[in-house]
Amino acid sequence: MESEDQIVQEKLIQKISLEKSLLIESIQQEFQRCCCIYYNIFSEEIKARLPDAESDGHSVNYWFQLFFKRLKYMSLVKKLKFLKFFNVNKVELKIGKERNKNILNFIDFSLPNKMKDLNTYLTFEMKPKRATYFNSLVRISSKVTRRVGFLFFRFSLPQLKRLVAAYRHVAILEIWKCELSIPTVPDFSKALQNCQIKKISLWRIGTDSYRNWEDHPDEFKNLIQGFATSSDLRLSLKKVYIPYCRIKKSEAQKIFADNQLEGVEIIGGS
């Protein structure tokens, strides 16, 4: 005769099995709905398939690009509404509208629950009057697992701190052709606890159009000193890319060494 504990255990297993099957069915239905919506708009199939139900996160080997300047992609966003897009390896968002409710809704509610890489481009005139998409991009940080990149943004010092803190769990952080304002040394000591960032790329930061670091050398120094305030980042960081940043490699190496980051490999520099 079965004991009460065995009966409870069996019921629990049955419940878990049922919940799992319902979850898988729901994911499959959402996947099919996304594929149908995409096909109806673009007249082509998404070259992706839902993997085995037992795979982690039900992710697919698929690269999803959204060009918000194009009417078809805006139509896709409107049709998806609050439907969650299936998990993918990489998402690229090219945002050509300074503020748009449908784009904000897509970022907040329809982006996949898991994506290895996320690239976000602002293709409208830089220096928007307000932070436009910044808060949404910070909120969805936990969905990105490996690499995040930002292009053509303008970040104040408080925004930069929030951004780096939100994505401290990724391995690669890329901030390209962005304008950074770093008038003082930021304190990352608490913000970057448990930091796992291994590579930081600052491609074309500090050029003529983006807060010229040749004329404002203290801003680069402030940034590195700020990074050094985090003991966890000092341990995790392996490489920093500074091509076309108007910073001499020898000067960068000295700044890194002076801030207990002498083991970091510096790539680029004049």
DOSENU-720123 format. One line per 2 residues: number of its first residue (from 1); for each residue x, y negated, z negated of N, C-alpha, C. Coordinates in pm, 1 decimal, decimal comma. Example, Ala and Ser with C-alpha at 12.3 -4.5 7.8 and 13.67 -1.06 7.14 Angstrom:
DOSENU-720123
1) 1319,0/569,0/-780,0/1230,0/450,0/-780,0/1320,0/330,0/-780,0 ~ 1285,0/225,0/-708,0/1367,0/106,0/-714,0/1290,0/-3,0/-787,0
This chain:
DOSENU-720123
1) 84,4/119,4/0,0/0,0/0,0/0,0/88,7/-125,5/0,0 ~ 59,0/-217,6/88,1/141,8/-335,8/99,0/125,5/-424,9/-23,4
3) 237,0/-483,6/-63,8/231,8/-577,8/-175,4/176,1/-711,8/-125,9 ~ 134,2/-792,9/-220,2/81,5/-924,3/-184,0/187,3/-1009,1/-114,0
5) 314,0/-995,4/-156,6/422,5/-1072,8/-95,2/440,4/-1034,3/51,0 ~ 429,7/-902,6/81,4/443,9/-856,8/219,4/330,7/-910,8/307,0
7) 209,6/-909,2/251,7/93,9/-959,3/326,5/110,3/-1109,0/356,9 ~ 151,8/-1184,4/255,1/173,9/-1328,1/273,8/282,7/-1352,3/377,9
9) 389,7/-1270,4/371,8/500,8/-1285,1/465,2/455,6/-1257,2/608,9 ~ 375,6/-1152,8/627,2/327,3/-1118,2/760,4/236,2/-1227,5/816,3
11) 149,5/-1282,4/730,2/60,7/-1390,1/774,0/140,2/-1514,0/814,2 ~ 247,5/-1539,4/738,6/332,6/-1654,0/768,8/402,1/-1635,6/903,8
13) 449,4/-1514,3/930,5/515,5/-1483,7/1058,2/417,7/-1499,4/1173,5 ~ 295,6/-1450,6/1152,3/192,1/-1462,9/1256,4/158,8/-1610,4/1284,2
15) 151,5/-1689,2/1177,4/121,2/-1830,9/1192,0/231,3/-1902,0/1268,9 ~ 357,2/-1871,6/1234,9/472,0/-1933,4/1303,1/473,6/-1894,8/1450,0
17) 444,8/-1767,3/1476,0/442,6/-1718,4/1613,9/334,0/-1788,3/1695,4 ~ 216,6/-1807,3/1634,7/106,4/-1874,7/1702,9/141,4/-2020,9/1731,0
19) 196,6/-2088,7/1630,4/234,0/-2229,1/1647,4/339,8/-2244,7/1756,0 ~ 432,8/-2150,9/1760,9/538,7/-2156,0/1861,2/481,7/-2137,5/2001,3
21) 391,2/-2043,2/2016,4/331,2/-2017,6/2147,6/248,8/-2137,5/2194,1 ~ 178,5/-2202,1/2099,3/100,1/-2321,5/2133,1/191,1/-2437,2/2174,2
23) 305,4/-2448,2/2104,0/401,3/-2552,9/2137,5/458,5/-2531,3/2277,3 ~ 494,2/-2406,7/2306,7/548,6/-2373,8/2438,5/446,4/-2401,5/2547,6
25) 322,5/-2364,7/2521,3/216,0/-2389,2/2618,1/197,1/-2539,3/2640,8 ~ 202,6/-2618,3/2533,9/187,3/-2762,5/2544,3/301,2/-2823,5/2625,2
27) 424,3/-2777,5/2600,7/541,1/-2827,4/2673,6/529,3/-2792,8/2822,0 ~ 485,5/-2672,1/2851,0/469,2/-2629,7/2990,2/363,1/-2713,5/3061,6
29) 253,9/-2743,5/2992,1/147,6/-2824,6/3051,4/196,1/-2966,5/3079,7 ~ 270,0/-3024,8/2984,0/322,3/-3159,4/3003,9/422,4/-3161,9/3118,8
31) 503,8/-3057,4/3126,9/601,0/-3046,8/3236,0/530,0/-3046,5/3370,7 ~ 424,9/-2965,3/3382,8/350,0/-2956,6/3507,4/280,4/-3088,9/3540,7
33) 226,4/-3154,5/3440,8/160,1/-3283,3/3463,1/259,2/-3387,6/3513,8 ~ 378,1/-3392,4/3453,3/481,6/-3485,8/3498,2/520,8/-3457,8/3642,9
35) 538,2/-3329,6/3675,3/576,3/-3290,6/3811,4/468,0/-3330,5/3911,8 ~ 342,2/-3311,1/3875,0/230,3/-3345,2/3964,5/222,0/-3495,6/3987,3
37) 235,9/-3572,9/3880,8/230,9/-3718,6/3893,0/345,0/-3767,0/3982,6 ~ 463,1/-3711,9/3960,7/580,1/-3749,8/4040,2/557,5/-3716,4/4187,3
39) 505,4/-3597,0/4214,5/482,7/-3554,1/4352,7/378,4/-3641,6/4421,6 ~ 273,1/-3676,9/4351,9/167,2/-3758,6/4410,4/216,3/-3897,3/4449,7
41) 317,6/-3946,3/4379,7/370,1/-4080,1/4409,3/482,7/-4076,4/4512,7 ~ 573,7/-3980,0/4498,7/693,0/-3977,7/4584,5/685,8/-3874,6/4697,3
43) 580,3/-3791,2/4697,4/563,1/-3686,7/4799,2/683,6/-3593,0/4805,5 ~ 742,1/-3569,2/4692,6/851,3/-3471,6/4682,8/852,3/-3411,6/4543,8
45) 900,8/-3290,2/4535,7/900,9/-3220,0/4408,2/1021,0/-3260,3/4324,1 ~ 1002,4/-3259,8/4194,3/1115,1/-3278,3/4103,9/1200,5/-3152,7/4109,9
47) 1328,7/-3170,2/4139,0/1417,8/-3055,5/4151,3/1464,9/-3012,1/4012,9 ~ 1371,6/-2962,8/3937,0/1400,4/-2917,4/3801,7/1299,0/-2812,1/3763,9
49) 1334,0/-2731,7/3668,7/1240,0/-2629,7/3622,8/1250,8/-2618,9/3471,0 ~ 1143,6/-2581,9/3411,3/1144,4/-2559,8/3267,3/1223,2/-2433,1/3238,0
51) 1322,7/-2438,5/3151,4/1403,7/-2320,6/3122,0/1330,2/-2220,6/3034,7 ~ 1400,6/-2118,2/2998,1/1344,2/-2014,5/2913,1/1286,7/-2075,9/2785,9
53) 1175,6/-2025,1/2744,1/1104,6/-2082,8/2628,4/1187,8/-2081,5/2501,6 ~ 1285,4/-1992,0/2493,9/1365,9/-1982,0/2373,0/1481,9/-2080,4/2371,4
55) 1505,5/-2151,2/2482,2/1620,9/-2240,3/2489,1/1599,7/-2362,1/2399,9 ~ 1709,0/-2419,6/2357,8/1704,3/-2530,7/2262,7/1644,6/-2655,5/2326,2
57) 1535,8/-2702,8/2272,2/1479,2/-2829,0/2314,7/1409,1/-2827,0/2448,7 ~ 1403,0/-2713,3/2515,0/1338,1/-2703,8/2645,7/1393,1/-2807,3/2743,5
59) 1522,0/-2832,9/2737,6/1581,4/-2931,8/2826,1/1605,4/-2871,0/2963,8 ~ 1613,5/-2956,4/3063,7/1637,8/-2910,3/3199,7/1759,4/-2980,9/3256,1
61) 1824,0/-2915,5/3352,1/1940,4/-2974,2/3415,9/1892,4/-3070,1/3524,6 ~ 1858,6/-3190,4/3483,0/1795,5/-3284,2/3574,5/1839,8/-3425,6/3540,5
63) 1861,9/-3505,9/3645,5/1904,2/-3644,7/3630,4/1788,4/-3733,5/3673,4 ~ 1732,8/-3807,4/3581,9/1611,2/-3884,8/3606,9/1646,2/-4032,6/3616,1
65) 1620,0/-4094,0/3731,9/1649,0/-4234,9/3753,0/1519,7/-4313,6/3771,2 ~ 1515,8/-4430,8/3711,3/1400,5/-4518,7/3726,3/1448,6/-4656,9/3769,4
67) 1407,3/-4699,8/3888,3/1441,8/-4831,4/3939,4/1316,8/-4919,5/3928,1 ~ 1307,7/-4995,5/3820,8/1183,2/-5065,2/3791,4/1152,5/-5180,5/3886,8
69) 1246,8/-5215,6/3974,1/1217,9/-5318,5/4073,9/1131,0/-5263,5/4186,5 ~ 1129,3/-5132,0/4200,3/1056,8/-5069,6/4310,7/914,9/-5032,9/4267,3
71) 820,4/-5060,9/4355,3/679,4/-5042,4/4322,8/645,4/-4898,1/4288,5 ~ 708,6/-4802,3/4357,1/676,5/-4661,6/4331,6/713,4/-4621,6/4189,0
73) 824,7/-4672,5/4141,9/866,3/-4637,0/4006,2/777,3/-4705,3/3902,2 ~ 733,2/-4826,2/3930,9/639,2/-4890,6/3840,6/506,4/-4815,9/3841,0
75) 467,7/-4763,6/3956,9/345,1/-4683,4/3965,1/359,5/-4555,8/3882,4 ~ 478,5/-4495,6/3887,1/503,6/-4374,9/3807,4/488,0/-4404,7/3658,8
77) 546,2/-4514,4/3613,7/538,9/-4551,8/3472,6/394,6/-4573,6/3428,9 ~ 315,9/-4639,1/3514,5/175,5/-4663,4/3481,6/96,5/-4534,0/3475,6
79) 124,5/-4441,8/3567,7/52,1/-4314,0/3571,6/88,0/-4226,8/3451,9 ~ 211,9/-4231,5/3410,3/252,2/-4149,7/3295,2/183,9/-4197,6/3168,0
81) 161,3/-4330,2/3159,7/101,7/-4391,5/3040,5/179,4/-4346,4/2917,4 ~ 116,0/-4273,8/2826,9/185,8/-4230,4/2706,4/224,4/-4082,1/2713,5
83) 223,7/-4026,1/2833,9/266,8/-3888,1/2851,4/417,4/-3878,5/2832,0 ~ 460,7/-3783,4/2751,6/602,9/-3766,3/2723,4/670,4/-3694,9/2839,5
85) 772,8/-3758,6/2896,9/847,7/-3694,3/3004,9/931,5/-3582,2/2945,5 ~ 951,6/-3475,6/3022,4/1022,8/-3359,2/2969,3/1171,0/-3389,6/2947,5
87) 1233,6/-3314,5/2857,9/1373,6/-3336,4/2822,0/1465,2/-3315,6/2941,8 ~ 1564,5/-3403,4/2955,3/1654,8/-3399,2/3069,7/1798,1/-3421,3/3022,3
89) 1892,4/-3396,5/3115,2/2032,7/-3419,3/3081,9/2069,6/-3566,2/3082,3 ~ 2015,5/-3641,6/3179,7/2058,5/-3779,8/3195,9/1943,0/-3866,5/3244,0
91) 1933,0/-3986,2/3185,3/1832,8/-4084,3/3227,0/1903,7/-4215,3/3260,5 ~ 1865,6/-4275,4/3373,1/1915,7/-4407,6/3409,5/1798,0/-4501,8/3424,5
93) 1801,1/-4611,8/3350,4/1696,4/-4713,0/3357,6/1754,8/-4839,9/3418,6 ~ 1705,1/-4877,6/3535,4/1748,0/-5001,8/3599,2/1631,2/-5099,9/3589,9
95) 1644,4/-5193,2/3497,8/1532,8/-5280,7/3462,0/1545,8/-5413,0/3534,4 ~ 1453,1/-5438,2/3626,0/1458,5/-5559,4/3705,5/1351,4/-5659,6/3668,9
97) 1286,6/-5639,5/3556,3/1182,1/-5732,8/3512,3/1215,4/-5777,7/3370,6 ~ 1211,0/-5910,4/3348,7/1256,4/-5960,9/3219,4/1170,8/-5911,9/3103,5
99) 1042,3/-5902,9/3123,4/957,1/-5844,5/3018,6/834,5/-5785,1/3084,1 ~ 811,6/-5656,9/3058,5/699,4/-5588,7/3121,0/643,8/-5486,5/3023,0
101) 515,7/-5495,6/2997,0/451,2/-5408,5/2898,1/461,3/-5262,0/2936,7 ~ 444,8/-5230,9/3064,9/450,6/-5091,0/3108,7/589,6/-5031,2/3088,7
103) 692,3/-5111,1/3114,8/828,8/-5062,9/3093,9/854,3/-5040,5/2945,7 ~ 811,3/-5134,6/2863,8/828,8/-5120,3/2719,0/756,5/-4996,1/2667,0
105) 633,6/-4972,6/2715,1/558,9/-4853,6/2673,3/630,8/-4726,7/2714,2 ~ 688,4/-4728,0/2835,7/760,5/-4608,6/2881,5/881,1/-4580,4/2791,9
107) 958,4/-4685,0/2761,8/1076,4/-4666,4/2676,7/1035,8/-4619,4/2537,8 ~ 931,4/-4680,3/2483,1/890,0/-4647,7/2345,9/823,1/-4511,2/2333,3
109) 744,3/-4471,9/2435,3/660,0/-4353,6/2418,8/683,3/-4239,9/2518,2 ~ 733,5/-4269,1/2637,1/739,4/-4165,4/2740,2/878,6/-4112,8/2770,3
111) 981,5/-4176,0/2718,1/1114,8/-4120,6/2738,7/1123,4/-3982,7/2673,1 ~ 1204,1/-3892,6/2728,6/1214,6/-3757,9/2670,9/1256,2/-3760,8/2524,0
113) 1218,0/-3658,6/2452,3/1259,7/-3647,3/2312,8/1408,4/-3619,4/2299,0 ~ 1466,9/-3567,1/2407,9/1609,4/-3536,1/2403,9/1670,2/-3559,3/2541,5
115) 1781,2/-3633,0/2544,4/1858,4/-3653,0/2667,6/2005,3/-3664,2/2628,8 ~ 2089,2/-3597,8/2705,1/2232,3/-3602,7/2672,2/2288,3/-3742,7/2694,6
117) 2253,4/-3803,0/2809,1/2309,3/-3933,3/2845,3/2198,3/-4032,8/2877,0 ~ 2221,1/-4158,3/2839,4/2129,8/-4266,7/2874,3/2210,3/-4386,4/2922,6
119) 2180,1/-4432,5/3044,1/2237,8/-4556,3/3097,1/2125,4/-4657,3/3114,1 ~ 2148,8/-4780,3/3070,6/2049,0/-4885,8/3086,3/2112,9/-5008,0/3150,1
121) 2055,2/-5052,5/3260,8/2105,1/-5168,0/3334,9/1999,6/-5278,5/3332,1 ~ 2043,7/-5399,6/3311,5/1956,7/-5514,8/3333,2/1991,7/-5570,9/3470,6
123) 1899,7/-5564,8/3563,5/1929,5/-5611,8/3698,1/1871,8/-5749,8/3724,8 ~ 1802,0/-5808,1/3623,4/1759,3/-5946,6/3638,6/1868,4/-6037,8/3584,3
125) 1848,1/-6168,1/3595,8/1947,6/-6263,9/3548,8/1981,6/-6237,9/3402,7 ~ 2112,1/-6223,1/3373,4/2153,4/-6199,4/3237,1/2118,6/-6322,1/3151,5
127) 2135,3/-6310,7/3023,0/2102,3/-6415,7/2927,2/1952,4/-6442,3/2919,5 ~ 1872,3/-6339,9/2899,5/1729,1/-6363,5/2881,2/1705,0/-6446,4/2755,3
129) 1591,3/-6516,1/2752,3/1564,6/-6605,4/2640,5/1538,6/-6530,1/2510,9 ~ 1502,0/-6404,1/2521,7/1478,3/-6325,4/2400,8/1533,9/-6184,9/2419,7
131) 1531,4/-6107,8/2316,2/1597,5/-5977,5/2318,1/1525,6/-5875,4/2405,3 ~ 1413,0/-5908,3/2460,8/1337,0/-5830,2/2558,6/1327,3/-5681,8/2526,0
133) 1425,1/-5602,3/2566,8/1417,7/-5456,6/2550,8/1507,7/-5404,1/2438,5 ~ 1575,7/-5494,0/2369,6/1675,8/-5452,7/2271,7/1617,1/-5365,1/2161,2
135) 1509,9/-5409,9/2098,0/1453,4/-5335,1/1985,3/1408,4/-5195,2/2026,3 ~ 1351,1/-5183,4/2145,4/1307,6/-5051,8/2192,7/1426,7/-4959,8/2214,3
137) 1534,5/-5012,5/2268,7/1652,6/-4931,3/2294,8/1720,2/-4886,8/2165,2 ~ 1707,4/-4966,4/2061,4/1758,7/-4925,7/1930,0/1670,2/-4816,7/1870,4
139) 1539,4/-4832,1/1884,8/1446,4/-4735,0/1825,3/1461,5/-4595,3/1884,4 ~ 1495,4/-4584,7/2011,8/1501,2/-4452,0/2075,3/1641,4/-4389,6/2067,0
141) 1729,5/-4446,8/1986,8/1868,8/-4400,3/1981,4/1881,9/-4252,9/1942,3 ~ 1795,1/-4204,9/1854,4/1805,8/-4066,4/1806,6/1778,6/-3964,3/1916,9
143) 1719,3/-4008,4/2028,0/1688,6/-3918,1/2138,8/1810,7/-3890,0/2225,6 ~ 1912,9/-3973,4/2213,7/2034,3/-3959,8/2295,1/2136,9/-3879,8/2216,2
145) 2191,7/-3774,4/2277,4/2277,0/-3683,6/2201,2/2425,9/-3692,2/2232,5 ~ 2464,7/-3743,4/2352,2/2607,5/-3737,8/2388,7/2667,8/-3872,2/2427,6
147) 2603,6/-3945,5/2518,2/2664,0/-4068,7/2569,4/2557,4/-4173,4/2596,1 ~ 2590,6/-4299,7/2564,5/2499,8/-4410,4/2595,1/2578,7/-4522,4/2660,8
149) 2516,5/-4588,4/2760,0/2583,7/-4697,7/2828,3/2490,5/-4815,8/2849,2 ~ 2544,9/-4937,6/2837,4/2468,6/-5060,9/2857,6/2543,8/-5149,8/2955,9
151) 2471,1/-5209,9/3050,0/2531,4/-5292,1/3154,3/2452,1/-5421,2/3172,1 ~ 2524,0/-5533,9/3174,7/2465,6/-5666,4/3197,5/2377,0/-5716,4/3083,2
153) 2407,7/-5676,5/2960,4/2334,6/-5727,3/2845,5/2411,6/-5843,3/2781,7 ~ 2341,2/-5917,1/2699,5/2403,6/-6021,4/2618,5/2373,5/-5989,5/2472,5
155) 2476,9/-5956,3/2393,7/2457,4/-5915,0/2255,4/2517,3/-6017,4/2159,8 ~ 2436,2/-6061,5/2064,6/2489,0/-6142,2/1955,3/2560,5/-6048,7/1858,2
157) 2629,7/-6104,1/1761,7/2701,1/-6020,7/1665,0/2606,2/-5931,3/1584,4 ~ 2494,4/-5983,1/1530,3/2401,7/-5894,6/1458,1/2344,5/-5784,0/1548,4
159) 2316,6/-5817,9/1675,0/2265,2/-5717,1/1767,9/2369,5/-5609,8/1794,6 ~ 2494,0/-5651,3/1813,0/2601,3/-5553,8/1837,6/2614,5/-5457,6/1719,8
161) 2607,1/-5509,7/1599,5/2616,5/-5424,6/1480,4/2501,2/-5323,7/1477,2 ~ 2379,7/-5370,5/1505,2/2263,6/-5280,6/1506,1/2278,1/-5173,4/1613,0
163) 2324,7/-5214,9/1729,5/2336,6/-5122,7/1842,1/2437,3/-5012,1/1813,2 ~ 2557,0/-5050,0/1770,2/2661,6/-4951,5/1743,0/2620,4/-4860,8/1627,8
165) 2555,7/-4917,4/1527,0/2509,5/-4836,6/1414,2/2404,0/-4736,1/1458,3 ~ 2312,7/-4779,0/1544,8/2205,0/-4690,7/1590,4/2258,9/-4573,0/1671,1
167) 2366,5/-4596,0/1745,5/2421,6/-4491,3/1832,6/2552,6/-4433,1/1778,5 ~ 2573,4/-4441,9/1648,5/2697,8/-4394,1/1590,4/2714,1/-4242,1/1600,3
169) 2604,5/-4172,3/1632,4/2609,2/-4026,2/1640,3/2653,9/-3975,4/1776,9 ~ 2660,4/-4063,1/1877,9/2699,2/-4016,2/2011,7/2850,6/-4006,5/2020,1
171) 2900,0/-3930,3/2118,7/3044,4/-3915,3/2135,8/3104,4/-4029,3/2216,9 ~ 3024,3/-4084,7/2310,1/3075,3/-4186,8/2401,3/2983,2/-4308,4/2400,3
173) 3040,9/-4425,8/2375,1/2968,0/-4552,0/2377,1/3029,6/-4641,3/2484,2 ~ 2947,6/-4682,1/2582,2/2996,3/-4765,9/2691,4/2920,0/-4898,9/2693,2
175) 2994,2/-5008,7/2686,5/2936,6/-5142,3/2694,8/3009,3/-5212,6/2808,4 ~ 2944,0/-5221,2/2923,4/3008,7/-5267,9/3046,3/2949,4/-5400,5/3092,9
177) 3036,9/-5491,3/3132,8/2994,0/-5619,7/3189,3/2887,9/-5686,7/3102,8 ~ 2906,0/-5679,7/2974,5/2814,5/-5744,2/2881,0/2882,6/-5865,5/2817,8
179) 2804,2/-5960,3/2774,1/2858,1/-6074,4/2702,0/2841,9/-6049,6/2552,9 ~ 2955,1/-6042,3/2483,2/2954,4/-6019,2/2339,3/2999,6/-6146,5/2268,3
181) 2927,2/-6185,1/2167,4/2966,1/-6299,2/2085,2/3015,0/-6247,0/1951,1 ~ 3147,4/-6259,0/1926,5/3207,1/-6203,0/1805,0/3290,3/-6311,2/1736,1
183) 3226,2/-6414,7/1681,5/3299,9/-6526,5/1621,5/3367,2/-6491,1/1489,2 ~ 3317,9/-6386,7/1422,0/3376,0/-6343,8/1294,5/3394,1/-6191,9/1296,2
185) 3463,4/-6141,6/1198,4/3488,0/-5996,9/1189,1/3362,7/-5927,5/1136,6 ~ 3302,6/-5838,5/1215,3/3183,7/-5766,9/1166,6/3221,9/-5659,1/1066,3
187) 3137,9/-5638,4/968,7/3161,1/-5534,8/867,5/3081,8/-5409,3/905,2 ~ 3153,3/-5306,4/951,2/3089,8/-5180,4/989,2/3106,2/-5072,4/881,2
189) 3155,6/-5109,7/765,3/3189,3/-5009,7/664,4/3070,2/-4922,4/624,9 ~ 2951,8/-4982,9/612,9/2831,4/-4906,1/578,5/2753,7/-4865,0/703,2
191) 2751,8/-4952,8/802,3/2672,7/-4927,2/923,4/2720,8/-4805,0/1000,3 ~ 2850,6/-4773,3/991,2/2905,6/-4662,0/1068,9/2945,8/-4543,8/981,0
193) 2874,9/-4523,1/873,9/2897,2/-4401,7/794,8/2855,2/-4279,8/877,2 ~ 2932,1/-4173,0/866,9/2908,0/-4050,3/943,9/2919,3/-4074,8/1094,7
195) 3000,2/-4170,2/1133,0/3018,6/-4203,6/1274,6/3088,3/-4088,2/1347,1 ~ 3041,8/-4059,5/1470,2/3100,3/-3952,1/1550,3/3151,4/-4000,2/1685,3
197) 3160,6/-4131,5/1702,4/3204,5/-4187,4/1830,5/3351,6/-4155,0/1855,1 ~ 3378,2/-4092,3/1969,9/3515,3/-4056,5/2007,0/3574,7/-4150,0/2111,8
199) 3487,7/-4203,0/2199,8/3535,7/-4290,2/2307,1/3448,6/-4415,7/2313,8 ~ 3514,1/-4529,7/2327,5/3445,0/-4656,8/2348,0/3500,3/-4719,9/2474,7
201) 3412,0/-4755,3/2566,4/3453,9/-4820,9/2690,3/3400,6/-4963,7/2692,6 ~ 3491,1/-5058,4/2716,1/3455,8/-5200,6/2720,1/3489,7/-5257,8/2857,8
203) 3455,4/-5187,4/2961,3/3491,0/-5225,3/3098,0/3435,1/-5363,1/3134,9 ~ 3527,2/-5451,3/3176,7/3495,1/-5587,8/3220,1/3429,3/-5673,7/3112,3
205) 3448,6/-5638,0/2986,3/3410,2/-5729,8/2879,1/3522,1/-5833,2/2867,0 ~ 3489,8/-5960,3/2848,7/3593,4/-6060,9/2831,4/3646,1/-6120,4/2959,8
207) 3577,8/-6098,5/3072,8/3617,6/-6164,0/3196,5/3554,3/-6302,6/3202,5 ~ 3575,4/-6374,4/3312,6/3527,6/-6512,3/3323,2/3378,8/-6525,2/3296,9
209) 3302,2/-6430,6/3348,7/3156,0/-6439,2/3336,9/3104,6/-6389,5/3202,4 ~ 3189,1/-6320,0/3126,3/3141,6/-6254,6/3004,2/3229,5/-6291,5/2884,6
211) 3221,1/-6418,8/2843,2/3291,7/-6463,6/2722,5/3442,3/-6437,7/2733,5 ~ 3504,7/-6507,3/2823,4/3646,0/-6486,9/2860,1/3735,9/-6463,6/2739,3
213) 3786,1/-6339,3/2724,1/3871,9/-6306,5/2610,0/4011,4/-6365,4/2624,6 ~ 4047,6/-6405,3/2746,3/4175,3/-6472,8/2763,6/4172,5/-6608,3/2694,4
215) 4056,3/-6674,1/2698,2/4039,1/-6802,7/2630,5/3991,9/-6786,9/2485,8 ~ 3937,3/-6669,0/2453,1/3888,3/-6641,8/2317,2/3950,5/-6510,8/2264,7
217) 4085,0/-6506,2/2251,1/4150,4/-6381,2/2210,1/4109,1/-6331,7/2072,8 ~ 4065,0/-6423,9/1987,0/4026,0/-6382,6/1851,5/3901,3/-6294,1/1853,1
219) 3818,6/-6306,1/1957,5/3696,3/-6226,9/1960,5/3726,6/-6078,9/1978,2 ~ 3823,2/-6045,2/2061,4/3864,4/-5904,9/2075,4/3925,7/-5855,5/1944,2
221) 4009,3/-5938,9/1884,5/4072,0/-5901,7/1757,6/3966,7/-5881,3/1649,2 ~ 3867,5/-5970,4/1645,7/3758,7/-5956,4/1546,6/3685,5/-5823,9/1564,2
223) 3661,1/-5786,9/1690,9/3588,3/-5662,3/1718,7/3665,8/-5542,1/1666,7 ~ 3794,8/-5536,3/1696,6/3876,5/-5422,1/1653,6/3890,5/-5419,1/1502,0
225) 3909,6/-5535,2/1441,1/3915,4/-5540,0/1294,6/3784,4/-5492,0/1234,0 ~ 3673,9/-5526,2/1301,3/3543,8/-5479,7/1254,1/3531,3/-5329,2/1262,5
227) 3573,0/-5272,3/1374,8/3570,3/-5126,2/1388,9/3652,6/-5060,4/1277,9 ~ 3764,4/-5122,7/1244,6/3855,2/-5064,1/1145,1/3797,3/-5065,9/1004,6
229) 3692,6/-5145,3/981,3/3632,0/-5145,9/847,7/3558,8/-5015,3/818,5 ~ 3534,1/-4935,9/923,8/3468,1/-4806,5/904,8/3572,8/-4695,7/898,1
231) 3585,1/-4634,0/783,8/3681,0/-4524,0/769,2/3640,8/-4404,5/855,5 ~ 3510,3/-4383,5/874,1/3464,0/-4271,4/955,4/3495,7/-4294,0/1103,3
233) 3480,9/-4418,5/1151,3/3515,9/-4447,9/1290,3/3666,1/-4434,4/1311,6 ~ 3744,9/-4475,3/1214,8/3891,0/-4460,0/1227,7/3929,6/-4313,2/1244,8
235) 3852,9/-4224,8/1183,3/3881,7/-4081,5/1194,8/3830,5/-4022,9/1326,8 ~ 3716,6/-4069,9/1374,8/3655,4/-4008,4/1492,2/3708,3/-4064,2/1624,4
237) 3745,1/-4193,0/1626,1/3779,0/-4260,9/1751,6/3910,9/-4210,8/1810,0 ~ 3907,1/-4170,5/1937,2/4025,6/-4117,3/2005,8/4072,2/-4205,6/2121,3
239) 3977,2/-4268,0/2194,0/4013,7/-4346,4/2312,2/3929,6/-4474,0/2319,4 ~ 3993,1/-4581,4/2364,7/3923,6/-4706,3/2393,4/3967,4/-4754,8/2531,1
241) 3870,6/-4783,1/2615,8/3897,8/-4827,8/2752,5/3878,0/-4979,1/2759,3 ~ 3981,6/-5051,8/2810,5/3971,1/-5198,3/2820,2/4013,4/-5248,8/2958,8
243) 3976,1/-5182,5/3067,9/4013,8/-5233,0/3200,5/3940,9/-5363,1/3233,3 ~ 4012,7/-5456,9/3295,4/3956,0/-5585,0/3339,9/3896,8/-5665,2/3223,7
245) 3961,8/-5659,7/3109,1/3913,1/-5732,7/2991,6/3998,6/-5855,6/2957,9 ~ 4098,2/-5885,2/3042,1/4187,8/-5998,3/3018,8/4265,3/-5982,5/2887,3
247) 4294,2/-5858,3/2851,4/4372,1/-5829,3/2731,2/4494,7/-5748,5/2771,9 ~ 4612,2/-5792,2/2729,0/4734,0/-5717,0/2759,2/4736,7/-5589,4/2675,2
249) 4779,8/-5482,5/2737,4/4780,3/-5353,7/2667,4/4870,3/-5358,8/2544,3 ~ 4984,0/-5425,8/2556,1/5078,0/-5435,9/2443,5/5013,9/-5510,7/2326,3
251) 4937,4/-5616,7/2358,0/4869,7/-5692,1/2252,4/4760,9/-5607,0/2186,1 ~ 4688,1/-5531,4/2270,0/4584,0/-5443,9/2216,5/4644,3/-5338,3/2125,1
253) 4755,1/-5280,1/2166,4/4819,4/-5175,8/2085,3/4862,3/-5230,7/1949,6 ~ 4912,7/-5354,5/1949,1/4954,2/-5416,2/1821,8/4833,8/-5439,2/1731,8
255) 4723,4/-5489,2/1789,9/4602,8/-5512,6/1710,2/4550,5/-5382,3/1651,8 ~ 4552,3/-5277,1/1732,7/4506,4/-5146,3/1684,8/4597,1/-5095,5/1573,5
257) 4727,8/-5107,3/1592,8/4822,5/-5059,2/1492,1/4808,8/-5136,6/1361,2 ~ 4787,3/-5267,4/1371,5/4772,9/-5350,1/1251,3/4646,7/-5315,4/1172,1
259) 4554,1/-5243,3/1237,8/4426,6/-5211,1/1173,3/4406,6/-5060,6/1154,9 ~ 4515,3/-4988,6/1136,5/4511,8/-4844,5/1107,1/4445,3/-4763,6/1218,4
261) 4462,3/-4812,7/1342,3/4406,1/-4742,1/1458,5/4515,9/-4709,4/1559,0 ~ 4637,4/-4694,2/1509,8/4752,4/-4671,1/1598,1/4742,5/-4536,7/1672,6
263) 4662,1/-4445,4/1622,2/4647,4/-4315,3/1688,7/4548,9/-4315,3/1802,9 ~ 4480,5/-4427,2/1825,6/4381,0/-4436,8/1932,4/4451,5/-4465,1/2065,3
265) 4417,2/-4389,2/2168,0/4474,5/-4410,6/2300,3/4401,6/-4525,7/2370,3 ~ 4477,4/-4623,0/2414,8/4422,5/-4739,8/2483,9/4443,1/-4723,2/2632,6
267) 4334,5/-4727,0/2707,8/4341,1/-4708,6/2852,2/4300,2/-4837,8/2921,4 ~ 4385,2/-4885,2/3013,1/4360,7/-5011,6/3079,3/4438,4/-5122,1/3012,8
269) 4403,8/-5244,8/3040,4/4477,0/-5358,2/2988,6/4574,6/-5410,3/3092,4 ~ 4594,9/-5539,2/3091,4/4682,3/-5600,4/3192,2/4829,4/-5588,4/3152,0
